[in-house]
């Protein structure tokens, strides 16, 4: 009993520290915003030129030597930061909820308001480190997720209305060092060894349950390649791995697994299970035909073991949106 009370105190301390760090970060972002706005206004009225910003940096260096992070390059970044977001008030609160390093990456590398909003929201919810955020942008997470949203099966949309941005049309496993060619077992073992990176690619709401998860139906045993639980969707998610191109017959096996999960494993308060078939390649028309009459919440996604061509993905996304 007393141990639980002590644990409660630890929780209060950590909660307070977390709020304090968040408050400091918000105030720092506010400061950078205000400095950026000030510089922007002075330049707009032709009161300041580039040399004045350099003079300001030198003045701060001499008069306040303990201040760090106010070089002329950083002062220009603050101005750019303000100019990028000043006309999008919807995003202004979001930039104050993530750290400056991640803000720098997003406003420097993302080209559209939608892309910036996507990574701002995700950086906060997934608590990305700088390295993790860099990887997600390099792997075209925004484009892959938007394409995935547009291709969700109707039944999946109906059951899980909050699915937006949860699943992708393609997954990038560039962290794997697989032989060529490789087997499905080698793919599975590689993902198991790199579980942290695998979860990062899936999304941090995914909780790993087991590999080769055993299902007993009648007198026969069956095994799901990888089984996860999604906290937000409150459902089991079964992954089947294929080391070749999608074929319609792949779906029968996965649908069977979902039926067994829902009948024998799913708890009463949980939503129907979702199945993800991961293959090296897929013909979109074949997938469309295969899923058209399916009453199961199954999706088909590609996986690649190297970073994708961002321009091709952007073109594909624009074609779908049109």
SERO-4910 file (N, C-alpha, C, O; in steps of 0.05 Angstrom, whole numbers):
BEGIN
 pado doro    nc1    nc2    nc3   cac1   cac2   cac3    cc1    cc2    cc3    oc1    oc2    oc3
  Unk    A     16    -24      0      0      0      0     17     25      0     13     44    -16
  Unk    A     38     26     18     55     49     20     71     53     -6     77     75    -14
  Unk    A     79     30    -18     94     31    -43     78     45    -65     89     61    -81
  Unk    A     52     39    -66     35     52    -86     33     82    -82     32     97   -101
  Unk    A     32     90    -56     31    118    -50     57    132    -59     56    154    -69
  Unk    A     79    118    -54    105    130    -64    105    132    -94    115    152   -105
  Unk    A     95    112   -108     93    112   -137     76    135   -147     82    148   -167
  Unk    A     54    141   -132     37    163   -139     53    190   -138     49    207   -155
  Unk    A     70    193   -118     86    217   -115    105    220   -138    109    241   -149
  Unk    A    118    197   -146    136    197   -169    122    206   -194    132    221   -210
  Unk    A     97    196   -198     81    203   -221     75    233   -221     76    246   -242
  Unk    A     69    245   -198     64    273   -196     89    290   -203     87    310   -217
  Unk    A    112    281   -194    137    294   -200    142    294   -230    149    315   -242
  Unk    A    140    271   -242    145    268   -271    125    285   -288    132    297   -308
  Unk    A    100    285   -278     79    300   -292     85    330   -291     82    344   -311
  Unk    A     94    339   -268    101    367   -265    125    375   -281    125    396   -294
  Unk    A    145    358   -282    169    363   -298    162    365   -327    171    382   -342
  Unk    A    145    346   -336    136    346   -364    122    372   -372    127    383   -393
  Unk    A    105    381   -354     91    406   -359    110    430   -359    107    449   -375
  Unk    A    130    429   -342    149    451   -341    166    452   -366    170    474   -377
  Unk    A    174    429   -376    190    428   -401    173    438   -424    182    453   -441
  Unk    A    147    430   -425    129    439   -446    125    469   -445    124    482   -466
  Unk    A    123    480   -421    119    509   -418    143    524   -427    141    545   -440
  Unk    A    167    514   -420    192    527   -429    194    526   -459    202    546   -472
  Unk    A    187    503   -471    189    501   -501    169    520   -514    177    534   -533
  Unk    A    145    522   -503    125    540   -515    135    569   -514    132    584   -533
  Unk    A    147    577   -491    156    604   -488    180    609   -507    182    632   -518
  Unk    A    197    589   -512    219    593   -530    210    596   -558    219    614   -573
  Unk    A    190    580   -567    179    582   -594    165    609   -597    167    622   -618
  Unk    A    151    619   -576    139    645   -577    160    667   -581    156    686   -597
  Unk    A    183    664   -567    204    683   -570    215    684   -599    218    705   -610
  Unk    A    220    660   -610    231    659   -637    210    670   -657    218    683   -677
  Unk    A    185    665   -653    163    676   -670    164    706   -669    163    720   -689
  Unk    A    165    717   -644    164    746   -641    189    760   -653    187    781   -665
  Unk    A    213    747   -650    237    758   -662    234    757   -693    241    777   -706
  Unk    A    224    734   -703    221    732   -732    201    752   -742    206    764   -764
  Unk    A    180    757   -728    160    777   -736    172    805   -736    168    821   -754
  Unk    A    188    811   -715    201    838   -713    219    842   -737    219    864   -749
  Unk    A    237    822   -742    255    825   -765    240    828   -791    247    845   -808
  Unk    A    219    812   -795    203    813   -819    191    841   -823    193    852   -845
  Unk    A    180    852   -802    167    879   -804    187    900   -811    181    918   -826
  Unk    A    211    899   -799    232    919   -804    241    917   -833    246    938   -846
  Unk    A    244    893   -843    253    889   -871    232    898   -890    238    910   -911
  Unk    A    206    892   -884    184    899   -901    182    930   -905    175    940   -926
  Unk    A    188    944   -883    187    974   -885    213    986   -894    217   1010   -894
  Unk    A    231    968   -903    257    977   -914    275    991   -893    294   1005   -900
  Unk    A    268    987   -868    285    999   -847    311    983   -843    332    994   -836
  Unk    A    309    956   -848    331    938   -844    339    925   -870    321    918   -887
  Unk    A    364    920   -874    374    903   -895    388    880   -883    388    876   -859
  Unk    A    401    863   -900    415    839   -890    437    846   -871    442    832   -851
  Unk    A    450    868   -875    473    875   -858    464    882   -830    479    878   -811
  Unk    A    439    892   -827    429    899   -801    425    874   -784    430    875   -760
  Unk    A    415    853   -796    411    828   -781    438    817   -771    440    807   -749
  Unk    A    459    820   -788    486    811   -780    495    829   -757    508    819   -738
  Unk    A    490    855   -758    497    873   -736    483    866   -711    494    867   -689
  Unk    A    457    858   -713    442    850   -690    454    825   -677    457    824   -652
  Unk    A    462    806   -693    475    781   -682    501    788   -668    506    777   -646
  Unk    A    517    806   -680    542    814   -667    537    829   -641    551    825   -621
  Unk    A    516    846   -641    509    861   -617    501    842   -594    510    846   -571
  Unk    A    484    822   -600    475    803   -580    499    787   -569    501    781   -546
  Unk    A    517    780   -587    541    765   -580    558    780   -560    569    769   -541
  Unk    A    561    806   -565    579    823   -548    565    831   -522    577    830   -500
  Unk    A    540    839   -524    526    850   -500    515    828   -482    513    831   -458
  Unk    A    508    805   -494    497    782   -479    511    756   -486    500    739   -499
  Unk    A    537    754   -479    553    730   -488    542    703   -478    549    683   -490
  Unk    A    526    704   -457    515    678   -448    491    668   -465    484    645   -463
  Unk    A    480    686   -481    458    678   -498    468    660   -521    487    668   -535
  Unk    A    456    638   -525    463    620   -547    440    617   -567    417    620   -560
  Unk    A    447    612   -592    427    607   -612    417    631   -627    395    631   -639
  Unk    A    432    654   -625    423    678   -638    444    688   -658    449    712   -660
  Unk    A    455    670   -673    473    677   -695    456    690   -717    432    688   -717
  Unk    A    469    703   -737    454    715   -758    439    694   -774    417    699   -784
  Unk    A    451    670   -777    437    648   -792    411    640   -777    390    636   -790
  Unk    A    413    638   -751    389    630   -735    368    652   -735    344    647   -735
  Unk    A    377    677   -735    358    700   -736    343    700   -762    319    705   -763
  Unk    A    357    693   -784    343    691   -810    323    668   -810    302    669   -822
  Unk    A    330    646   -796    312    623   -794    287    631   -778    264    623   -785
  Unk    A    290    647   -758    267    657   -743    248    673   -760    224    671   -759
  Unk    A    260    690   -777    244    706   -796    230    687   -815    206    691   -821
  Unk    A    244    667   -826    232    648   -845    209    633   -831    188    628   -843
  Unk    A    214    625   -806    194    610   -790    168    626   -788    146    616   -792
  Unk    A    171    652   -782    147    669   -780    133    672   -807    109    671   -808
  Unk    A    149    676   -828    137    681   -854    123    656   -865    103    658   -879
  Unk    A    133    633   -858    121    608   -868     93    604   -856     74    595   -869
  Unk    A     90    611   -830     65    605   -815     47    629   -810     24    625   -800
  Unk    A     55    653   -817     40    677   -809     12    678   -823     -7    689   -812
  Unk    A     10    665   -846    -16    665   -860    -32    640   -857    -52    635   -870
  Unk    A    -22    622   -839    -37    597   -833    -42    596   -803    -28    580   -789
  Unk    A    -60    611   -792    -65    612   -763    -73    585   -751    -69    581   -727
  Unk    A    -83    567   -768    -90    541   -758    -66    525   -748    -68    509   -730
  Unk    A    -42    531   -760    -18    517   -753     -2    530   -730     15    518   -718
  Unk    A     -8    555   -725      7    570   -705      8    556   -677     29    555   -665
  Unk    A    -15    546   -667    -14    532   -641      3    506   -643     16    499   -623
  Unk    A      3    493   -666     17    467   -668     47    471   -666     61    455   -655
  Unk    A     57    493   -678     86    497   -678     97    501   -650    121    496   -645
  Unk    A     80    509   -632     88    514   -604     87    489   -587     95    489   -564
  Unk    A     79    466   -599     76    441   -584     99    422   -591    100    400   -579
  Unk    A    117    429   -609    140    412   -614    165    429   -611    164    454   -611
  Unk    A    188    416   -610    213    430   -605    223    445   -630    214    440   -652
  Unk    A    242    463   -625    252    480   -647    266    464   -669    263    470   -692
  Unk    A    281    443   -661    295    427   -681    276    415   -701    280    415   -725
  Unk    A    254    404   -691    234    391   -708    219    413   -725    212    408   -748
  Unk    A    215    436   -713    203    458   -728    220    466   -752    211    470   -774
  Unk    A    246    468   -747    265    475   -768    263    455   -791    263    463   -815
  Unk    A    263    429   -785    261    408   -805    236    411   -821    237    409   -846
  Unk    A    213    415   -808    187    415   -822    184    439   -840    176    436   -863
  Unk    A    191    463   -830    186    486   -847    207    489   -869    203    502   -889
  Unk    A    230    475   -866    250    476   -886    245    455   -908    251    460   -932
  Unk    A    235    432   -901    233    409   -920    205    405   -931    202    393   -953
  Unk    A    184    415   -918    157    410   -927    148    433   -945    152    457   -938
  Unk    A    134    427   -967    128    447   -986     99    458   -985     94    480   -995
  Unk    A     81    442   -974     53    451   -974     43    454   -945     54    443   -926
  Unk    A     21    468   -942      8    472   -916     -1    445   -905      3    439   -881
  Unk    A    -12    428   -923    -22    402   -914      1    384   -904     -2    370   -885
  Unk    A     23    384   -918     46    368   -910     57    377   -883     64    361   -866
  Unk    A     59    404   -880     69    415   -855     51    407   -832     60    399   -810
  Unk    A     25    410   -836      6    403   -815      8    373   -808      7    366   -784
  Unk    A     11    356   -828     13    327   -824     37    321   -805     34    306   -786
  Unk    A     60    333   -811     84    326   -795     84    340   -767     95    330   -748
  Unk    A     71    364   -766     69    377   -740     52    360   -721     59    355   -698
  Unk    A     29    351   -731     11    334   -714     25    308   -707     23    300   -684
  Unk    A     38    296   -726     51    270   -721     75    273   -702     79    256   -685
  Unk    A     90    294   -705    113    299   -687    104    300   -658    117    290   -640
  Unk    A     81    313   -654     71    315   -626     60    289   -617     67    280   -595
  Unk    A     43    276   -633     30    251   -623     49    228   -621     46    212   -603
  Unk    A     69    227   -639     88    204   -638    113    211   -623    130    194   -618
  Unk    A    116    237   -614    139    246   -599    165    239   -614    183    227   -602
  Unk    A    166    247   -639    190    240   -656    215    255   -646    214    278   -638
  Unk    A    237    240   -647    263    253   -644    270    266   -671    256    262   -691
  Unk    A    290    282   -671    299    295   -696    306    275   -717    298    277   -740
  Unk    A    320    254   -709    328    233   -728    303    218   -739    302    212   -763
  Unk    A    284    212   -722    260    198   -731    244    214   -750    234    204   -770
  Unk    A    241    240   -744    227    258   -762    240    260   -790    227    259   -810
  Unk    A    267    263   -789    282    264   -814    277    239   -831    273    241   -855
  Unk    A    277    216   -818    273    191   -833    245    190   -845    242    182   -868
  Unk    A    225    198   -830    198    197   -840    193    215   -864    179    208   -883
  Unk    A    205    239   -863    203    256   -886    218    245   -910    208    246   -933
  Unk    A    242    234   -905    257    222   -927    244    198   -939    247    193   -963
  Unk    A    228    184   -923    214    160   -933    186    167   -945    171    149   -951
  Unk    A    181    193   -948    156    203   -960    131    193   -945    112    184   -957
  Unk    A    132    194   -919    110    184   -902     84    199   -909     63    186   -910
  Unk    A     85    225   -913     61    240   -920     47    230   -945     23    224   -945
  Unk    A     63    227   -967     51    218   -992     41    189   -989     19    183   -999
  Unk    A     56    172   -976     47    144   -974     21    142   -957      4    125   -963
  Unk    A     19    159   -936     -5    158   -919    -29    169   -934    -51    158   -932
  Unk    A    -25    191   -949    -48    202   -964    -58    182   -985    -82    180   -988
  Unk    A    -40    168   -998    -48    148  -1018    -63    125  -1003    -83    115  -1013
  Unk    A    -52    117   -980    -65     96   -964    -93    104   -955   -111     87   -956
  Unk    A    -97    129   -947   -123    139   -939   -143    136   -962   -167    129   -958
  Unk    A   -134    142   -986   -152    142  -1009   -159    113  -1018   -178    110  -1033
  Unk    A   -144     94  -1008   -148     66  -1018   -159     48   -996   -160     23  -1000
  Unk    A   -169     59   -974   -180     42   -953   -205     28   -963   -222     40   -976
  Unk    A   -207      2   -957   -231    -13   -965   -256     -2   -952   -255      7   -929
  Unk    A   -279     -2   -966   -303     10   -955   -311     -1   -928   -319     14   -911
  Unk    A   -309    -27   -924   -317    -39   -899   -299    -29   -876   -308    -25   -854
  Unk    A   -273    -26   -882   -254    -16   -862   -261     12   -854   -261     19   -831
  Unk    A   -268     29   -874   -276     56   -868   -302     57   -850   -304     73   -832
  Unk    A   -320     39   -857   -346     38   -843   -343     30   -814   -355     42   -796
  Unk    A   -325     10   -808   -321      1   -781   -304     20   -765   -309     26   -742
  Unk    A   -283     30   -778   -263     47   -765   -264     75   -777   -248     81   -794
  Unk    A   -282     91   -768   -286    118   -780   -262    136   -774   -258    157   -787
  Unk    A   -245    129   -754   -223    146   -746   -197    136   -758   -175    142   -747
  Unk    A   -198    121   -780   -174    108   -791   -155    127   -805   -132    119   -809
  Unk    A   -163    151   -811   -147    169   -827   -118    171   -815   -115    175   -791
  Unk    A    -98    168   -833    -70    171   -827    -59    148   -810    -37    149   -799
  Unk    A    -74    126   -808    -65    103   -792    -49     83   -808    -29     72   -800
  Unk    A    -59     77   -832    -46     57   -850    -36     70   -875    -45     92   -883
  Unk    A    -16     57   -887     -3     68   -911     -8     49   -934    -14     25   -931
  Unk    A     -4     59   -958     -6     43   -982     19     27   -987     20      7  -1000
  Unk    A     41     38   -975     67     24   -977     83     29   -952     81     50   -939
  Unk    A    100     10   -945    116     12   -921    146     10   -930    153     -4   -949
  Unk    A    163     25   -916    191     26   -923    207     12   -901    208     22   -878
  Unk    A    221     -9   -908    238    -24   -889    267    -21   -897    281    -41   -900
  Unk    A    276      4   -899    303      9   -908    323      2   -886    348      2   -892
  Unk    A    314     -4   -862    332    -12   -840    339    -41   -841    356    -50   -825
  Unk    A    327    -56   -859    333    -85   -861    358    -89   -879    362    -75   -899
  Unk    A    373   -109   -872    396   -116   -889    392   -145   -899    404   -164   -889
  Unk    A    374   -148   -918    366   -174   -927    383   -183   -951    391   -167   -968
  Unk    A    387   -210   -954    401   -220   -977    383   -218  -1002    359   -212   -999
  Unk    A    393   -221  -1025    377   -221  -1050    382   -246  -1066    404   -251  -1075
  Unk    A    362   -263  -1068    334   -260  -1059    332   -267  -1029    351   -278  -1017
  Unk    A    309   -262  -1017    304   -268   -989    277   -283   -986    260   -280  -1003
  Unk    A    275   -298   -965    250   -313   -960    232   -298   -942    240   -278   -930
  Unk    A    207   -307   -939    188   -294   -921    197   -297   -892    193   -280   -876
  Unk    A    210   -320   -886    220   -324   -859    243   -304   -853    244   -294   -830
  Unk    A    260   -299   -872    282   -280   -868    271   -251   -865    281   -236   -849
  Unk    A    250   -245   -879    237   -219   -876    225   -217   -848    228   -196   -835
  Unk    A    212   -238   -839    199   -237   -813    220   -235   -791    217   -219   -772
  Unk    A    241   -250   -792    262   -249   -772    276   -222   -772    284   -211   -751
  Unk    A    280   -210   -796    292   -184   -798    275   -163   -784    286   -145   -770
  Unk    A    249   -164   -788    231   -145   -775    231   -149   -745    229   -129   -730
  Unk    A    233   -174   -736    234   -179   -707    259   -167   -695    258   -156   -673
  Unk    A    281   -169   -708    307   -159   -698    307   -128   -697    321   -116   -682
  Unk    A    291   -116   -715    290    -87   -718    263    -77   -709    252    -59   -721
  Unk    A    252    -88   -687    225    -82   -678    221    -52   -673    200    -41   -679
  Unk    A    241    -39   -661    238    -10   -655    234      6   -681    216     23   -682
  Unk    A    250      0   -702    247     14   -727    221      6   -741    208     22   -755
  Unk    A    213    -19   -738    188    -29   -750    164    -14   -738    146     -6   -752
  Unk    A    164    -11   -711    143      3   -698    142     32   -706    121     44   -710
  Unk    A    166     44   -710    167     72   -719    154     75   -746    140     94   -751
  Unk    A    159     55   -764    147     56   -791    116     52   -789    101     64   -804
  Unk    A    108     34   -772     79     29   -769     64     52   -755     43     60   -764
  Unk    A     77     62   -734     64     83   -717     64     73   -688     60     49   -683
  Unk    A     69     91   -670     75     82   -642     50     73   -627     52     64   -604
  Unk    A     26     75   -639      2     64   -626      0     34   -629    -17     21   -617
  Unk    A     18     23   -646     18     -6   -650     34    -20   -627     56    -12   -621
  Unk    A     22    -40   -615     35    -55   -594     39    -84   -604     20    -97   -612
  Unk    A     64    -93   -604     70   -120   -614     60   -141   -594     65   -139   -570
  Unk    A     47   -161   -605     37   -183   -588     54   -208   -592     65   -219   -572
  Unk    A     58   -217   -617     73   -242   -620     79   -247   -650     65   -237   -667
  Unk    A     99   -263   -655    104   -273   -682     94   -302   -683     94   -315   -662
  Unk    A     87   -311   -707     76   -338   -710     54   -343   -688     54   -364   -674
  Unk    A     36   -324   -686     14   -326   -666     -4   -350   -673    -15   -352   -694
  Unk    A     -6   -368   -653    -21   -393   -658    -51   -390   -655    -61   -379   -636
  Unk    A    -65   -400   -675    -94   -401   -675   -102   -430   -678    -93   -444   -696
  Unk    A   -119   -439   -660   -129   -467   -662   -158   -467   -671   -176   -456   -657
  Unk    A   -163   -478   -694   -190   -480   -705   -196   -509   -711   -183   -522   -727
  Unk    A   -216   -519   -697   -222   -548   -699   -198   -564   -688   -189   -558   -666
  Unk    A   -188   -582   -704   -165   -598   -696   -139   -589   -710   -119   -603   -709
  Unk    A   -140   -565   -722   -117   -555   -737   -105   -530   -724   -120   -514   -712
  Unk    A    -79   -527   -727    -65   -503   -717    -57   -486   -741    -49   -495   -762
  Unk    A    -60   -459   -737    -52   -440   -758    -36   -418   -744    -38   -414   -720
  Unk    A    -19   -405   -760     -1   -385   -748     -1   -359   -764      4   -358   -788
  Unk    A     -7   -337   -749     -6   -310   -761     23   -300   -760     36   -302   -739
  Unk    A     34   -290   -782     62   -281   -783     68   -262   -760     86   -267   -745
  Unk    A     53   -240   -759     58   -220   -738     31   -209   -728     14   -202   -744
  Unk    A     27   -209   -702      2   -198   -691      8   -174   -673     25   -175   -656
  Unk    A     -7   -153   -678     -5   -128   -663    -32   -120   -651    -53   -131   -659
  Unk    A    -31   -101   -632    -56    -89   -623    -53    -59   -627    -31    -48   -621
  Unk    A    -74    -46   -637    -72    -17   -641    -88     -3   -619   -113     -7   -616
  Unk    A    -75     13   -603    -87     26   -579   -110     45   -587   -131     45   -575
  Unk    A   -105     61   -608   -125     81   -616   -150     69   -628   -172     77   -621
  Unk    A   -146     49   -645   -169     35   -658   -181     14   -641   -203      4   -646
  Unk    A   -166      6   -620   -175    -15   -601   -183    -41   -617   -205    -51   -614
  Unk    A   -164    -51   -632   -169    -75   -646   -142    -90   -652   -121    -78   -651
  Unk    A   -145   -116   -657   -122   -132   -665   -115   -126   -694   -133   -122   -710
  Unk    A    -90   -126   -701    -81   -122   -729    -62   -145   -736    -41   -148   -724
  Unk    A    -71   -161   -756    -55   -184   -764    -39   -177   -790    -51   -167   -809
  Unk    A    -13   -182   -790      3   -177   -813     12   -204   -825     23   -221   -812
  Unk    A      7   -207   -851     17   -230   -866     38   -220   -886     33   -201   -900
  Unk    A     61   -233   -886     84   -225   -902     87   -242   -927     86   -267   -925
  Unk    A     90   -230   -950     94   -244   -975    120   -233   -988    123   -209   -990
  Unk    A    137   -251   -997    162   -243  -1010    159   -242  -1040    179   -243  -1054
  Unk    A    134   -239  -1049    130   -237  -1078    106   -218  -1083     96   -205  -1065
  Unk    A     97   -217  -1108     76   -199  -1117     49   -209  -1106     45   -233  -1102
  Unk    A     30   -190  -1102      3   -197  -1092    -11   -215  -1112    -11   -211  -1136
  Unk    A    -24   -236  -1100    -42   -253  -1115    -68   -255  -1100    -68   -255  -1075
  Unk    A    -91   -256  -1114   -117   -256  -1101   -120   -278  -1080   -134   -274  -1060
  Unk    A   -108   -301  -1085   -111   -323  -1066    -99   -318  -1039   -105   -331  -1019
  Unk    A    -81   -297  -1037    -69   -290  -1011    -90   -281   -991    -87   -285   -967
  Unk    A   -112   -269  -1001   -132   -258   -984   -147   -279   -968   -155   -274   -945
  Unk    A   -152   -302   -980   -167   -323   -967   -155   -331   -940   -170   -334   -921
  Unk    A   -129   -334   -940   -115   -342   -915   -118   -321   -894   -124   -327   -871
  Unk    A   -114   -295   -901   -115   -274   -882   -144   -270   -872   -147   -265   -848
  Unk    A   -163   -272   -889   -191   -269   -880   -199   -291   -861   -214   -287   -842
  Unk    A   -188   -315   -865   -193   -337   -847   -181   -331   -819   -194   -336   -799
  Unk    A   -157   -319   -819   -145   -311   -793   -161   -290   -779   -165   -292   -754
  Unk    A   -172   -271   -793   -188   -250   -781   -213   -261   -769   -222   -253   -747
  Unk    A   -226   -280   -783   -250   -293   -772   -243   -307   -746   -259   -305   -727
  Unk    A   -221   -322   -745   -213   -336   -721   -206   -317   -698   -214   -322   -676
  Unk    A   -193   -295   -705   -186   -275   -684   -212   -264   -672   -214   -261   -648
  Unk    A   -231   -256   -689   -255   -244   -679   -273   -263   -663   -286   -255   -644
  Unk    A   -273   -288   -671   -289   -308   -656   -276   -317   -630   -290   -321   -610
  Unk    A   -250   -320   -631   -237   -334   -608   -218   -317   -592   -211   -325   -569
  Unk    A   -208   -295   -602   -187   -280   -588   -197   -252   -580   -191   -243   -558
  Unk    A   -211   -238   -598   -220   -211   -592   -237   -209   -567   -254   -227   -562
  Unk    A   -232   -188   -551   -248   -184   -527   -274   -169   -534   -276   -156   -555
  Unk    A   -294   -170   -517   -320   -159   -523   -319   -129   -528   -334   -119   -545
  Unk    A   -302   -114   -514   -301    -85   -517   -284    -77   -541   -284    -53   -548
  Unk    A   -271    -96   -555   -253    -89   -577   -268    -89   -604   -288   -102   -607
  Unk    A   -257    -73   -622   -268    -72   -649   -259    -95   -666   -240   -109   -659
  Unk    A   -273   -101   -689   -265   -123   -706   -236   -120   -716   -226    -98   -720
  Unk    A   -223   -142   -719   -195   -143   -726   -190   -133   -754   -208   -134   -771
  Unk    A   -166   -123   -759   -158   -114   -786   -135   -131   -795   -117   -138   -780
  Unk    A   -135   -137   -821   -113   -152   -833    -97   -136   -853   -109   -122   -870
  Unk    A    -71   -137   -852    -54   -123   -871    -37   -144   -885    -21   -158   -873
  Unk    A    -40   -145   -911    -24   -163   -928     -1   -147   -940     -6   -129   -956
  Unk    A     23   -153   -932     47   -139   -942     61   -155   -964     69   -178   -959
  Unk    A     63   -144   -987     75   -157  -1010     96   -139  -1023     96   -115  -1018
  Unk    A    113   -150  -1040    134   -134  -1052    123   -116  -1075    136    -96  -1082
  Unk    A    101   -124  -1086     90   -109  -1109     60   -115  -1111     51   -136  -1101
  Unk    A     45    -98  -1124     16   -103  -1128      6    -88  -1152     14    -66  -1158
  Unk    A    -12   -101  -1166    -26    -88  -1188    -52    -76  -1176    -69    -91  -1167
  Unk    A    -55    -50  -1177    -77    -37  -1163   -104    -47  -1173   -123    -50  -1158
  Unk    A   -106    -53  -1199   -131    -63  -1210   -138    -91  -1200   -161    -97  -1194
  Unk    A   -117   -107  -1198   -121   -135  -1187   -130   -133  -1158   -148   -147  -1149
  Unk    A   -118   -115  -1142   -125   -111  -1114   -154   -101  -1112   -170   -111  -1095
  Unk    A   -161    -83  -1129   -189    -72  -1129   -209    -94  -1134   -229    -96  -1120
  Unk    A   -204   -111  -1154   -223   -133  -1160   -224   -153  -1137   -245   -162  -1130
  Unk    A   -200   -159  -1126   -199   -179  -1104   -214   -170  -1079   -225   -186  -1065
  Unk    A   -213   -144  -1074   -226   -133  -1049   -255   -125  -1053   -269   -120  -1034
  Unk    A   -263   -122  -1078   -289   -110  -1084   -312   -124  -1070   -331   -111  -1060
  Unk    A   -312   -151  -1070   -334   -166  -1058   -328   -176  -1030   -344   -191  -1018
  Unk    A   -305   -168  -1021   -297   -178   -994   -311   -163   -972   -313   -139   -972
  Unk    A   -322   -178   -953   -335   -166   -930   -317   -166   -906   -325   -162   -883
  Unk    A   -291   -169   -911   -271   -169   -890   -256   -143   -889   -252   -130   -909
  Unk    A   -246   -136   -865   -231   -111   -862   -201   -117   -867   -185   -118   -849
  Unk    A   -195   -122   -893   -168   -129   -902   -157   -107   -920   -172    -96   -936
  Unk    A   -131   -102   -918   -118    -83   -936    -93    -96   -947    -81   -113   -935
  Unk    A    -86    -87   -971    -62    -96   -984    -43    -73   -987    -50    -52   -997
  Unk    A    -18    -77   -978      2    -56   -980     28    -67   -990     35    -90   -985
  Unk    A     43    -50  -1004     70    -58  -1013     90    -52   -991     85    -36   -973
  Unk    A    113    -65   -992    135    -57   -976    160    -56   -993    163    -71  -1012
  Unk    A    178    -37   -987    203    -34  -1001    226    -34   -981    222    -27   -958
  Unk    A    249    -44   -989    272    -45   -971    292    -23   -977    314    -24   -968
  Unk    A    283     -3   -993    299     21   -997    281     45  -1000    257     42  -1007
  Unk    A    292     69   -996    275     93   -996    263     96  -1024    275     91  -1044
  Unk    A    238    106  -1025    224    108  -1050    231    134  -1065    244    152  -1053
  Unk    A    224    136  -1090    227    160  -1106    205    179  -1098    182    175  -1105
  Unk    A    212    201  -1084    192    219  -1074    176    232  -1096    151    236  -1093
  Unk    A    188    239  -1118    174    252  -1140    153    233  -1152    131    242  -1159
  Unk    A    159    207  -1154    140    188  -1165    116    186  -1146     93    184  -1155
  Unk    A    121    185  -1120    100    184  -1101     82    209  -1101     58    207  -1099
  Unk    A     95    232  -1104     79    257  -1105     61    257  -1130     38    266  -1129
  Unk    A     72    248  -1152     56    246  -1177     33    227  -1173     10    233  -1182
  Unk    A     38    204  -1161     17    184  -1156     -5    196  -1138    -29    191  -1143
  Unk    A      4    211  -1117    -16    222  -1099    -33    243  -1113    -57    244  -1109
  Unk    A    -21    260  -1129    -36    281  -1144    -56    268  -1163    -78    279  -1166
  Unk    A    -48    247  -1176    -66    233  -1195    -91    223  -1180   -113    224  -1190
  Unk    A    -86    212  -1156   -109    201  -1140   -127    224  -1131   -151    221  -1131
  Unk    A   -115    246  -1122   -131    268  -1112   -148    281  -1135   -169    291  -1130
  Unk    A   -137    281  -1159   -151    292  -1182   -175    274  -1190   -189    281  -1209
***
